[in-house]
């Protein structure tokens, strides 16, 4: 599987990294590692993540209150739509293609 990112998802990720960096030294690196682990799991088996809307699936990130919303574009590509904090509106990121 190959990952591709919605342009807005990069901003979502960078804002989260900036927040965790401002909270405690090294916390941003732990967040990034947790995201990397979640993405590795998606690549290995995207079907393990539950469908939350249409063809959009959600993967929970360990140790952090974040979910990764994504869709399988075809047999070889996953499109990351957003990195969503659990306190965000539940519809956030669902309109992204």
C-alpha positions as CSV (number, residue, x, y, z in Angstrom):
1,X,0.0,0.0,0.0
2,X,1.1,3.5,-0.7
3,X,-0.1,6.5,1.3
4,X,-1.1,9.8,-0.2
5,X,-2.3,12.9,1.8
6,X,-5.1,15.4,1.4
7,X,-3.4,18.8,1.3
8,X,-5.3,19.9,4.4
9,X,-4.2,16.8,6.4
10,X,-0.6,18.1,6.3
11,X,-1.8,21.3,8.1
12,X,-3.8,19.2,10.6
13,X,-0.7,17.2,11.4
14,X,1.6,20.3,11.7
15,X,-0.8,22.0,14.1
16,X,-0.9,19.0,16.3
17,X,2.9,18.7,16.3
18,X,3.2,22.4,17.2
19,X,0.8,22.0,20.0
20,X,2.6,19.0,21.5
21,X,6.0,20.7,21.1
22,X,4.7,23.7,23.1
23,X,3.4,21.5,25.9
24,X,6.5,19.5,26.8
25,X,9.9,18.9,25.2
26,X,9.9,15.6,23.3
27,X,6.1,15.2,23.4
28,X,5.9,16.1,19.7
29,X,8.3,13.2,18.9
30,X,6.2,10.8,20.8
31,X,3.1,12.0,19.0
32,X,4.9,11.6,15.7
33,X,6.0,8.1,16.6
34,X,2.4,7.2,17.5
35,X,1.1,8.5,14.2
36,X,3.8,6.5,12.3
37,X,2.8,3.4,14.2
38,X,-0.8,3.9,13.3
39,X,0.0,4.5,9.6
40,X,2.1,1.4,9.5
41,X,-0.9,-0.5,10.8
42,X,-3.1,1.0,8.1
43,X,-0.7,-0.1,5.4
44,X,-0.6,-3.6,6.8
45,X,-4.4,-4.0,7.0
46,X,-6.6,-1.1,6.2
47,X,-9.7,-3.2,6.5
48,X,-9.2,-3.6,10.3
49,X,-10.3,0.1,10.8
50,X,-14.1,0.6,11.0
51,X,-16.1,2.5,8.4
52,X,-17.4,5.8,9.9
53,X,-19.1,7.4,6.9
54,X,-19.5,6.0,3.3
55,X,-16.1,4.7,2.4
56,X,-14.2,6.6,5.1
57,X,-12.5,4.6,7.8
58,X,-11.1,5.7,11.2
59,X,-7.9,4.5,12.9
60,X,-7.3,5.5,16.5
61,X,-3.9,6.7,17.5
62,X,-2.5,5.1,20.7
63,X,-1.8,7.3,23.7
64,X,-3.1,10.4,22.0
65,X,-6.7,11.7,21.5
66,X,-6.5,11.6,17.7
67,X,-7.9,9.6,14.9
68,X,-6.7,9.2,11.3
69,X,-9.6,9.4,8.8
70,X,-8.8,7.7,5.5
71,X,-10.2,6.0,2.5
72,X,-8.9,3.3,0.2
73,X,-8.6,4.8,-3.2
74,X,-7.8,1.5,-5.0
75,X,-5.9,-1.7,-4.3
76,X,-2.6,0.1,-3.9
77,X,-3.4,3.5,-2.4
78,X,-4.7,4.9,0.9
79,X,-5.7,8.6,1.1
80,X,-5.2,10.2,4.5
81,X,-8.0,12.8,4.8
82,X,-7.3,14.2,8.3
83,X,-5.6,13.8,11.6
84,X,-8.6,14.7,13.8
85,X,-8.5,15.4,17.6
86,X,-11.4,13.7,19.4
87,X,-12.8,17.0,20.6
88,X,-13.3,18.2,17.0
89,X,-16.8,18.1,15.5
90,X,-17.5,14.5,14.4
91,X,-18.1,15.7,10.8
92,X,-14.6,17.3,10.5
93,X,-12.8,16.0,7.5
94,X,-15.6,13.9,6.1
95,X,-16.1,16.1,3.0
96,X,-12.5,15.8,1.9
97,X,-11.9,13.7,-1.2
